[in-house]
Amino acid sequence: MATKQQPDEQTGELPGTLGRLLVMAVLAAMLGVGVASWLDRGTMQPLTATLQTRGVQMAAGREARVAEVLIKPGDAVTPGQPLLILTDERLELRRIAKEREIRELTAEFQRVQAAAQMEVEWRRRDLQAEIFQMQLKSSMCLQEKLTREVEQIAWQERLTGGTTRTADASVVAPLILDDDTRFEALLKEDAAAAAAESLETQYNLCERRLEQLFQLEKSLAARVEASAGVRLAETRLEQAREELAALDVQTKGLTITSKSYGTVGNHVPQVGDLVQPGHPLVELLDQDQPFLIARVPTARLSQLRLGDTVTVLFPNEENYQGTVDKVPLKTAEGTSPEARETPVEIQILPKGQRWPRLPIGSRAYIEYAPNPKSAAHEG
């Protein structure tokens, strides 16, 4: 009986030992995973970033073709500096046609202007002759009027009673007129008054006509030019010149100039390229304000916060400091590995000293320590 019970006790101890070993293995595995996770948080792999900068796009204002390229990538430019020269055959044909139209309109304007000037000279000569005749007539009327007025005064004095001298001129006696002589004097006095009045009317008419002639002489040139079509020809010529000036402005716009200081980007059109309105031509980069764009997996995004300091390693193997400037809103990590590895972009600005002047697009590496709060939250 004793020999039968011993194997049963041994078989009872074996399952308990295996259970303890299994529990210890599970605990060791969990501890290894935790340690690995903690080590991974403490020593993150560096991020790859590219050097970027803010730029100004120079775009085409119309459909055109690149005729000349005056810059190359990397060139430093200043405001007003020509970058590209475009050409537009249709615009050039319109300019040529408008210049030809202006020459024709100029010739037409000069022709009608010369004809109008000749017409003005002939009409002014006739007007001046008429003015001279009217001035002569007015002067004669005035002179005759004065003569009649003097005659009228003389007959009035004769009628009102004059004086006469004796033969020896020693005695002055009143002049006595008989009835016939008085009647004749009255008639002549009335005739002189009527003649003076008529001459005054003629004189006023002459003066009024002279005023009209002088006004006509002043407006003669404008009247003749209007009737000859000078104003119309001049208006057409001015309109054509304004249209040519507008075409010149468009032609001037075919020379693309820099609007600011900057460095020419990598993409420069080639001679002969056809561009459409709004098509980007040249990008001017601001080398004084560079920044880095790093792509961070979603799973590691929570370990970076706005304002964190990171170490930047450039190709010249010098270390610089940077500051996290832009971090997107936290993205859901998801449960699948693919979701946790989805990259998002963060922006990093220089901190302290300026970064080295390198070509835009150069690569750099970002090293950083995990954010303690974020790491504790994840733990």
C-alpha positions in Angstrom: 0.0 0.0 0.0 2.8 2.4 0.8 4.5 1.8 -2.5 1.3 2.6 -4.4 0.7 6.0 -2.7 4.2 7.5 -3.5 3.7 7.7 -7.2 0.4 9.5 -6.6 2.0 12.2 -4.5 4.7 12.8 -7.2 2.1 13.1 -9.9 0.3 15.6 -7.8 3.3 17.9 -7.4 4.2 18.0 -11.1 1.2 20.0 -12.3 1.8 22.7 -9.6 5.4 23.2 -10.7 4.4 23.6 -14.3 1.8 26.2 -13.4 4.3 28.3 -11.5 6.8 28.2 -14.3 4.1 29.3 -16.8 3.1 32.3 -14.6 6.7 33.3 -14.2 7.2 33.2 -18.0 4.2 35.4 -18.6 5.4 37.9 -16.0 8.8 38.0 -17.6 7.4 38.5 -21.0 5.2 41.4 -19.8 8.2 42.9 -18.0 10.2 42.7 -21.2 7.5 44.4 -23.2 7.2 47.2 -20.6 11.0 47.7 -20.5 11.2 47.7 -24.3 8.4 50.2 -24.5 10.0 52.5 -21.9 13.3 52.3 -23.7 11.6 53.1 -26.9 10.1 56.2 -25.4 13.4 57.3 -23.9 15.4 56.9 -27.1 13.2 57.8 -30.0 14.4 57.4 -33.5 15.3 60.8 -35.1 12.8 62.3 -37.5 13.7 63.2 -41.1 12.8 66.8 -42.1 13.2 69.0 -45.2 14.2 72.7 -45.2 11.5 75.0 -46.5 10.8 78.7 -46.7 8.0 81.0 -47.5 7.8 82.1 -51.1 6.0 84.5 -53.4 4.6 83.0 -56.6 5.0 85.1 -59.8 2.1 84.1 -62.2 1.3 84.8 -65.8 -1.3 87.5 -66.4 -2.3 86.3 -69.8 -1.8 83.4 -72.3 1.8 83.8 -73.6 4.9 82.0 -74.5 8.3 82.3 -72.7 10.6 84.2 -74.9 13.6 84.8 -72.6 14.7 83.5 -69.1 16.9 86.0 -67.3 17.4 84.1 -64.0 18.3 80.6 -62.9 17.5 78.7 -59.7 19.4 80.1 -56.7 19.8 83.6 -58.0 19.2 86.4 -55.5 16.9 89.1 -57.0 15.8 92.5 -55.9 12.4 94.4 -56.4 11.9 95.5 -60.0 14.5 93.1 -61.4 13.3 91.5 -64.7 12.9 87.7 -64.4 11.2 86.5 -67.5 10.2 88.0 -70.8 7.0 86.6 -72.4 5.7 87.1 -75.9 2.1 87.1 -77.2 1.8 87.1 -81.0 -1.8 88.2 -81.0 -1.0 91.1 -78.8 1.9 92.1 -81.0 -0.3 91.9 -84.1 -2.8 94.1 -82.4 -0.1 96.6 -81.6 1.1 96.7 -85.2 -2.4 97.1 -86.5 -3.1 99.9 -84.0 0.2 101.7 -84.9 -0.8 101.6 -88.6 -4.3 102.9 -87.7 -2.7 105.8 -85.8 -0.5 106.7 -88.8 -3.5 106.8 -91.0 -5.6 108.8 -88.6 -2.7 111.2 -88.1 -2.5 111.8 -91.8 -6.2 112.3 -92.0 -6.2 114.7 -89.1 -3.4 116.7 -90.7 -5.2 116.9 -94.0 -8.5 118.1 -92.6 -6.7 120.5 -90.3 -4.8 122.0 -93.2 -8.0 122.3 -95.2 -9.7 124.0 -92.3 -6.9 126.4 -91.8 -7.1 127.5 -95.4 -10.8 127.9 -95.2 -10.4 130.0 -92.0 -7.9 132.3 -93.8 -10.3 132.9 -96.7 -13.3 133.5 -94.5 -11.3 135.7 -92.1 -10.2 137.8 -95.1 -13.8 138.3 -96.1 -14.8 139.1 -92.6 -12.0 141.6 -92.2 -13.1 143.3 -95.4 -16.7 143.5 -94.2 -15.5 144.8 -90.9 -13.5 147.5 -92.6 -16.5 148.6 -94.7 -18.8 148.6 -91.7 -16.3 150.6 -89.7 -16.0 153.1 -92.5 -19.8 153.4 -92.8 -20.1 153.8 -89.1 -17.6 156.6 -89.1 -19.3 158.4 -91.9 -22.7 158.1 -90.2 -21.3 159.5 -87.1 -19.7 162.4 -88.9 -22.8 163.2 -90.9 -24.9 162.9 -87.7 -22.7 165.5 -86.0 -23.0 167.8 -89.0 -26.8 167.6 -88.9 -26.8 168.2 -85.2 -24.7 171.4 -85.7 -27.1 172.5 -88.5 -30.1 171.9 -86.2 -28.5 174.0 -83.5 -27.8 176.8 -85.9 -31.4 177.0 -87.1 -32.7 176.8 -83.6 -30.6 179.9 -82.7 -31.9 181.7 -85.8 -35.5 181.0 -84.7 -35.0 182.0 -81.1 -33.8 185.4 -82.1 -30.4 186.5 -83.1 -28.7 189.9 -83.5 -27.3 191.8 -86.5 -25.0 194.8 -87.0 -25.6 197.9 -88.9 -23.7 198.8 -92.1 -21.0 200.6 -90.2 -20.9 197.8 -87.6 -21.3 200.3 -84.8 -24.7 199.2 -83.6 -26.0 195.6 -82.8 -29.7 195.3 -83.3 -32.1 192.3 -82.9 -32.7 190.2 -86.0 -36.2 190.3 -87.2 -37.4 187.5 -89.5 -40.5 187.7 -91.7 -43.0 184.9 -91.8 -41.7 183.2 -94.9 -38.1 183.2 -93.6 -39.3 181.9 -90.2 -41.3 179.1 -91.9 -38.3 178.2 -94.0 -36.1 178.1 -90.9 -38.5 175.8 -89.1 -38.5 173.4 -92.0 -34.8 173.3 -92.2 -34.5 172.8 -88.4 -36.9 169.9 -88.6 -35.1 168.4 -91.5 -31.7 168.6 -89.7 -33.2 167.0 -86.6 -34.8 164.1 -88.6 -31.5 163.6 -90.5 -29.5 163.5 -87.3 -32.0 161.0 -85.8 -31.8 158.7 -88.9 -28.0 158.9 -88.9 -27.9 157.9 -85.3 -30.1 154.8 -86.0 -27.7 153.9 -88.9 -24.7 154.4 -86.7 -26.2 152.1 -84.0 -27.0 149.4 -86.6 -23.4 149.7 -87.9 -22.0 149.3 -84.3 -24.3 146.3 -83.7 -23.2 144.6 -86.9 -19.5 145.3 -86.1 -20.0 143.5 -82.7 -21.5 140.5 -84.5 -18.6 140.4 -87.0 -16.0 140.5 -84.2 -17.8 137.7 -82.4 -17.9 135.7 -85.6 -14.2 136.3 -86.2 -13.4 134.9 -82.7 -15.4 131.7 -83.3 -14.5 131.4 -87.0 -11.7 128.8 -86.5 -13.8 126.6 -84.2 -16.8 126.7 -86.6 -14.8 125.9 -89.7 -12.9 123.1 -87.9 -16.1 121.6 -86.7 -17.7 121.7 -90.2 -14.5 120.3 -91.8 -14.4 117.4 -89.4 -11.2 118.4 -87.6 -12.6 117.7 -84.1 -13.9 114.3 -85.2 -10.6 113.3 -86.7 -8.8 114.5 -83.6 -11.1 112.5 -81.3 -10.5 109.3 -83.3 -6.8 109.9 -83.2 -6.8 110.4 -79.4 -8.9 107.3 -78.9 -6.5 105.2 -81.0 -3.6 106.5 -79.0 -5.3 105.6 -75.8 -5.9 102.1 -77.1 -2.2 101.8 -78.1 -1.2 103.0 -74.6 -3.4 100.2 -73.1 -1.7 97.7 -75.4 1.7 99.0 -74.3 0.7 98.4 -70.7 -0.2 94.8 -71.6 3.1 94.5 -73.5 5.0 95.8 -70.5 3.3 93.2 -68.4 4.9 90.5 -70.5 8.2 91.4 -68.7 7.9 89.6 -65.3 9.7 91.5 -62.6 10.4 90.7 -59.0 8.1 92.2 -56.4 10.4 91.7 -53.5 13.8 90.5 -52.4 14.3 86.7 -52.6 16.0 83.7 -54.1 14.7 82.0 -57.2 13.3 78.6 -56.5 14.1 75.4 -58.3 11.3 75.5 -60.8 12.0 77.9 -63.7 10.2 77.7 -67.1 12.0 77.0 -70.3 12.1 79.2 -73.4 9.2 78.3 -75.6 6.9 77.1 -72.8 3.3 78.1 -73.3 1.7 79.5 -70.1 -1.9 80.3 -69.3 -3.4 83.1 -67.2 -2.6 82.5 -63.5 0.0 79.8 -64.3 2.9 79.9 -61.8 6.1 81.1 -63.4 8.7 81.6 -60.8 8.7 81.2 -57.0 10.8 83.7 -55.0 11.9 82.2 -51.7 12.6 84.2 -48.6 16.0 82.7 -47.4 15.9 84.8 -44.2 12.9 82.9 -42.8 13.6 79.2 -43.3 11.8 76.4 -41.4 11.7 72.6 -41.3 8.9 70.3 -42.1 9.1 66.9 -40.4 6.7 64.0 -40.9 5.8 62.4 -37.6 3.9 59.1 -37.2 0.6 59.5 -35.5 1.6 57.2 -32.7 4.5 59.6 -31.8 2.6 62.8 -32.3 1.5 63.1 -28.6 5.2 63.1 -27.5 5.6 66.6 -29.1 4.0 69.8 -27.9 3.9 73.3 -29.2 7.1 75.2 -28.1 9.2 72.1 -27.4 12.9 72.4 -28.1 14.5 69.9 -30.5 18.0 69.3 -31.8 18.5 69.7 -35.5 21.3 68.0 -37.3 22.1 69.5 -40.8 24.2 67.9 -43.5 27.2 69.9 -42.3 27.1 67.8 -39.1 26.5 70.8 -36.9 23.8 70.7 -34.3 21.3 73.6 -34.0 18.3 74.2 -31.8 14.8 74.4 -33.1 11.3 75.1 -31.7 8.2 73.2 -32.5 6.0 76.0 -34.1 3.0 74.2 -35.5 1.5 70.9 -34.4 -1.7 69.6 -36.0 -4.6 68.6 -33.8 -4.1 65.2 -32.2 -5.2 62.5 -34.6 -6.8 59.3 -33.5 -4.2 56.6 -33.3 -6.6 53.8 -34.1 -6.0 50.2 -33.3 -4.3 49.0 -36.4 -0.6 49.4 -37.0 -1.2 51.2 -40.3 -3.3 53.9 -38.5 -0.5 54.4 -35.8 2.1 54.8 -38.5 0.1 57.5 -40.6 2.5 60.5 -40.8 1.5 64.1 -40.1 3.5 67.2 -40.6 4.9 69.5 -37.9 6.8 72.8 -38.5 10.0 73.7 -36.7 11.6 77.2 -36.5 15.1 78.2 -35.6 15.8 78.9 -31.9 18.6 81.3 -31.0 21.2 81.3 -33.8 20.2 81.2 -37.4 20.4 78.0 -39.3 23.1 77.5 -42.0 22.2 78.8 -45.5 21.5 75.6 -47.4 19.5 74.9 -50.6 15.7 74.7 -50.1 14.8 71.0 -49.9 17.9 70.0 -48.0 17.4 67.2 -45.5 18.0 67.4 -41.7 17.4 65.1 -38.8 15.4 66.0 -35.7 16.2 64.5 -32.3 14.1 65.1 -29.3 13.3 63.8 -25.9 9.7 62.6 -25.3 7.5 65.0 -23.5 7.4 63.8 -19.9 3.7 64.5 -19.4 2.8 62.7 -22.6 5.0 59.7 -21.8 3.5 59.5 -18.3 0.0 59.7 -19.8 0.8 56.9 -22.2 2.4 54.8 -19.4 
